């Protein structure tokens, strides 16, 4: 860790002395009350968002002979008060255009409010056409939050370089493509992420679909190219954790992408099927390293690429229980929020119906479906799946609890 980050950690430690015991107690209780599967995510996330750490002032003796916080009770009430449809909607991040039915919408209109009432989604992602000026984008992000009971993830692809909506539309920062900083060291990776985070929070965004943990191991790869932090697996594994810390210190939820690794492919998953022709042993010693390092650093989300690993499954990772539940959650131990890449991309939309994609992603272990091709068809397919017993409500609850827990620990949502 860099000297700057060590100093930050020491400062946090000093400030956090009064709450150390409380976090330990709350973590123990969370493991029992909310489920052991969420405990690792809870601990990773709360240490990076100290403003969200809890106190023990209101502890009361409840079940298990342990103290259960008022916050935990409120959390349980929020989840139990939601209908199945509302829970499923919370598992979607969509464009404001799709919510409103208006292409390239730029303002918080009644159509947008009506869309959020019909489907109270978990978040919204902005693209270039939704951004025109500083005043406009602040008005849109603020207006969206005012329209919802449960605060939204308001997200954007802000990587630096060629994929940087706020940079290209507003000149919000000058961070270049990550590959250009490959040999600049961990401190620069941290500084760049902190700069990006500040650009986001200053405009009402709270979530970055960044950093790119793909390694440019195939020089013929064009979909990742200079978006990668490095051409070398070990170098990327040193830089990605610092980027995660930079985003967190800037107050932004972040996501490593595109698991299991898109930097070695020849194909582009935007256009069709893309293959990662590596064994699990090879992936563990290569592509997985930056993702594992990001997970160890407490990254909030892992974004799945629509990538087929023939040695693991014939399905894209997005739809694969073997890859999501078996490898990502099992082998790599990730207990945070798993999100898909955009589901309107050809790698999944050409081979599967909207309804099939919805059900298969959740069966695979995914928490958030990003930009489904049809919002209503996606929600309805999952409602029917729960009603028929194809997917249990407990399975839906697992994802909703991870999502809400992240919103709470990151300060997006309060109880």
C-alpha positions, 0 to 999 in steps of 0.5 A, a space after each residue: 500500500 502507498 504511503 498516502 493510503 497508509 496515512 488514510 488507513 491510520 486516520 480512519 483507525 484513529 477516528 474509528 476507535 469508538 466504533 470498533 466494538 460496535 462493528 464487531 458486534 453488528 457483524 456477528 449479528 448480521 451473520 446470524 440475522 441476515 445470513 452468514 453468506 452476507 457477512 464477508 461482504 458486510 465486513 469488506 464494505 463497512 471498513 471502506 465507508 466509515 461514515 456508515 459504521 454503526 453504533 451500539 447505543 440502541 442494542 437490545 437483547 433479542 433472539 439467540 441471546 445476542 444483542 440485535 441492533 435497531 438498524 437490523 430490525 429496521 432492515 428486516 422490516 424494509 425487506 419484509 414490507 416489499 412485495 415480490 415484484 418490488 424486490 425483483 425491480 430492486 434487482 435491475 439497473 436500467 437506463 432512464 430512457 427505458 424507464 420513461 419511454 423517451 429516447 435520450 431523456 435529460 430531465 426528471 419528467 413525470 414520465 420518468 416518475 411514472 416509470 419508477 412508480 411502475 418499476 421501482 428499480 435498484 438503479 439507473 445508468 447514464 450514457 452520453 446522450 443523457 448528459 449535456 451540461 453540469 446543471 442538467 446532469 445534477 438536476 437529473 441525478 437529484 430529481 431521480 433520487 427524489 422520485 424513489 423511496 429506496 435510494 438508487 444506485 446512479 451509475 456511469 461507465 467512467 473508466 478514463 480514456 475512451 470510456 468516460 461519459 463525464 469526461 467526454 461530455 463535460 470535461 469533468 476530468 483529464 484521466 487518460 486510458 488506464 493502459 497509459 499508466 501501466 508503469 506509473 505504479 499503485 499510487 497513480 492508480 489510486 489517484 486516478 480512481 480518486 479523481 474519477 470518484 470526485 468527478 462522479 460525486 460532484 454530479 450526483 453519481 454514486 456508482 462507477 462501473 470501473 475499474 476494468 480488471 481485464 488484462 490485455 493479454 491478446 494484442 489483437 483484442 480491441 474491445 478492451 484495448 487500452 481500457 486495461 490497466 496492464 498487459 501483465 496479470 501480476 501488474 494488474 493485480 497490484 494496480 486494481 486494489 489501489 483503484 478500488 481504494 481510490 473509488 472508496 475513498 472518494 465515496 463511490 461504489 465500484 465494480 471490477 469487470 468483466 469477469 472471468 476476463 475479456 482481455 484475452 478474447 478475439 471476439 467482442 461480446 457486444 457483437 456476439 459470442 466471445 470465448 475464453 479458451 483457458 482452463 480453470 488452472 490457467 485462469 487462476 494463474 492469470 485472468 483471475 488475479 486482478 479480480 481476486 486482488 480487487 475482491 481482497 481489497 473489498 470491491 463492492 460489485 463484480 461485473 460478469 462478461 458475457 464470456 463463454 469458458 468452454 472448459 467450465 460451461 457452454 453458457 456465457 458466464 452471465 447465465 452459468 451457475 458453474 461460473 457465478 456460484 461455483 467459481 466466483 462465489 465458491 473458488 474466489 470467495 466473493 460475497 458481494 453484489 454480482 452484476 451482469 454486463 448489459 443484457 441487451 448485448 448480442 452475446 446473450 440477446 441473440 441466443 436467448 429470449 428476454 424471459 430466458 435471460 432473466 430466469 437463467 441469470 438469477 438461477 446462476 446466482 446474479 444479484 443485479 441485471 444491468 440494462 435488460 432488453 425489456 424491463 417489464 418482460 424481465 420483471 414479469 418473467 421473474 415474478 412468474 418464476 417465483 410463483 411457479 417455484 422455479 425460483 424461490 423467494 428466498 433466492 430473491 431475498 438473498 440478492 435484495 439483502 446484498 443490494 440493500 446492505 451495500 446501499 446502507 454501508 456505502 451511505 446511499 441509503 439510511 434506515 
